[in-house]
Amino acid sequence: MLFIMMAGRSPFDAEDVMHIYRNIVKGFKREIFPESFGQDLIELIQGLCRKKPERRLPMGPGGAGNIQAHPWFQDYPWDAVS
């Protein structure tokens, strides 16, 4: 969802459903990220979308706090959300 909100498109777009499915199964490749994406955003998206669930960003010792602590969110007012 973060990729779609920032890029305005899905990283898995294709003309038919089976091709979309294949793109999802293959996962992200470096070249699909728009040039406008900074390294922090790319690392955040990759961290959230790892193939192995146990390797995803919120699954580490810090839990969901790992997302809040990520550099891409450094200026986000988390206190205002709660």
C-alpha positions, 0 to 999 in steps of 0.5 A, a space after each residue: 500500500 505504501 508503494 501505491 500511495 507514493 508512486 501512484 501505481 502498483 509495483 505488480 501491474 500487468 495486463 492480465 491477472 495471471 501475470 499480476 500473480 506471477 509478479 507478486 510471487 516473484 517479489 520486488 526487484 530493485 529496478 521497479 522502484 521509481 527514481 523519486 523514491 529515496 533509499 529510506 523509503 525503498 528499505 522500508 517497503 522491502 522490509 515490510 514485504 520480505 517473502 519470509 514473514 519472520 524476516 519482515 520489519 515488524 516481526 523483529 524484536 521491536 515489533 511494530 515499533 520497528 516501523 515507527 523507528 524506521 528512518 523514513 518516519 523520523 519526522 512523523 508525529 506518532 504522538 498526534 496519531 494516538 
